[in-house]
């Protein structure tokens, strides 16, 4: 600090506690209120002149305090006592902003006449030294410090006016001291604002002085005194409030993930509690110390919106696990605005009157956080699906364990239930936060789930290729399992129709492969038996047909374990295969039934193809009932005694199976023993006429899939005239 304003070195120590109490009490004896015109120096170095200036400022502040309902000394009136008793009822007090006691050169000072040169000269001495004013600031005697600071500012201003442009060095030192004192006062005021409850001395009465100083200095900031305290004090107050809020949040415990697996949830819980408690204090206590123009509660709420938003951004950088992303999103989207924090009943109705109502987050912060949450969820779902495949490998395939049946009697694996529970849990928790988030989570989970069928099928083929004895059981189990899983996911079609459809296609692909494998296994088993149908051995031996029926019965047992509609689908496909391969032997073997053997062959065809096979496949609910009449139709043609009567049976065959061609019918006639001749050709011509005139069901395709060997086909397509000429020559 510089020398005292009188030019002499500052040798007077700071005032004692007793002197400070006397200076700040405002209850000076009448002997202290002397005329400013006296220039007698008191023992403590204070002139009577400056004592009058100080007393004038004190009285001004007293008058301000008497007008304020929050003055700590206003105890006289009943109205004031009512205001004091109602300080906790925050909505009932409407404060009046009192005028600040600004000291100007024209202010009347005590009983003196400041217009005379002698009086002006005597009034230039400060009531306290720079060090003493600084001590008052340090001890938070803000009212007394500010009074003396205003007095010192008045002295400096008067000296500037007297000296003009040629200011002495001593005046420059005073101006520097004044600027430093203002800086100290501003720092002290803002320190108190940052943490108004750090010590007992920082009470509501102290904040009253803080508010008055801020108002006074903001009013003077537009005048010549601006150079001593640059900047807007109200803006600094708002900034100090935000800094205090930030310090409050930084003091909340934040453990590491290693210390506490639920570190984030625990911290957010403490954060919400601290916000409510601090705003309750602002509402019940701090708000009473400020005039209405400060909008104290709204300012604190807005500060929390901004500082908490920045704090959450910093927290997000430490978040890596799915549960942490969920906890952070839930706190931002739902908890912060709920009655647990900002919507707390204890903060009503003031919280609803605030201009700012939500967290102040950076642009795209919430969108980016949501995207990271969904990506992390996809990773988590993918990891869980891989673990389920590993469990299936270890617990089922490696152990050659038989699949277990569910409550509905169908064999099924446990993994669909695990997937459903995890999927539904993720969706349920997301829905509790926000409906939009729910849709994004469903979409993300389905994207990952879509990859599961192919990954599962790859591992199944790798580990179950040699498990022949259980392969069919495993195929059935996974047809059921994926069918059940896909049906459950259909419940989300309204949310993500495209993603659900993509998953359905992948499941269908896997089920088709499993059904195809069952088909191929069945076809491989029955292949040798079907090859020997309608042969010379077949005519006298039923062993092959009985073995064929045994395979079909086993297939029926398998189909009974498959959930619909896939059981019916498999039965229908294999029904078609057996019938087609049975009849195809007529087209391939070229075996003619001579010497009346055709009647025995017709009888066996009627029994096997017309009765036994339809019964077996009907039990499996095959959809190909249109194949049942084939045995009757073929046996009717083959068993006819009179060749000319065959023409009468052709129309029924064409009606049921319109895709039959001349070469196919020629093969049937060859088996019957009608190889050539006029009657042979007339029957074929009859077929041609019927195919032109009869409109059968074109969707029934059977004979088109049958290949006819050349030796049977060679004569069927010759013109009738050629056949007749050949017969004459013979």
Secondary structure, DSSP 4 states (H G I P E B T S, - for coil): ----TTSS---PPPPPHHHHHHHHHS---GGG---TT--PBPTTS-BHHHHHHHHHHHHHHHHHHHHSTT-TT--SSHHHHHHHHTTT-GGG-----PPP----TTS--TTS-TTSHHHHHHTTS-SS-HHHHHHHHHTT-HHHHHHHHHHHHHHHHHHHHHHTTS--HHHHHHHHHHHHHHHHHHHHHHHHHHTTTSSTTS-HHHHHHHHHHHHHHHHHTTSGGGGGS-S-HHHHHHHHHHHHHHHHHHTS----TTT-TTHHHHHHHHHHHHHHHHHHHHHHTGGGGS-GGG-HHHHHHHHHHHHHHHHHHHHHTT--SHHHHHHHHHIIIIITTSTTTTT-GGGTTGGGG-S--S----TTHHHHHHHHHHHHHHHHHHHHHHHHHHHHIIIIITTTPPPPB-TTS-B--SHHHHHHHHHHHHHHHHHHH-HHHHHHHHHHHHHHHTTHHHHHHHHHHHHHTT-HHHHHHHHHHHHHHHHHHHHHHGGGTTT-HHHHHHHHHHHHHHHHHHHHHHHHHHHHHHHHHHHTTTSHHHHH--HHHHHHHHHHHHHHHHHHTSPTTHHHHHHHHHHHHHHHHHHHHHHHS-----TTHHHHHHHHHHHIIIIIHHHHHHHTT-S-GGGTTHHHHHHHHHT-SSGGGHHHHHHHHHHH-TT--HHHHHHHHHHHT--SSHHHHHHHHHHHHHHHH----TT---GGG----HHHHTTTTS-HHHHHHHHHH-
